Amino acid sequence: MNAAPTAVMAFAGACDCPMHIYDSRYPVAPGAKLRPAAASVDDDRVAAWCRWSG
């Protein structure tokens, strides 16, 4: 599978840093090994990361 080029430009040294927010209201995939603690967008840890990362 080949991805088509995009028109999005990034600064030199930039990186993609997605954030996954886990919510205990939704079931985890059966057999999942990674089960992080629930977090919401209002969570202090998430807010601190967003402030730090800009």
Secondary structure, DSSP 8 states (H G I E B T S, - for coil): ------S----TT----------TTS---TT-S-------TTSHHHHHHHHHH-
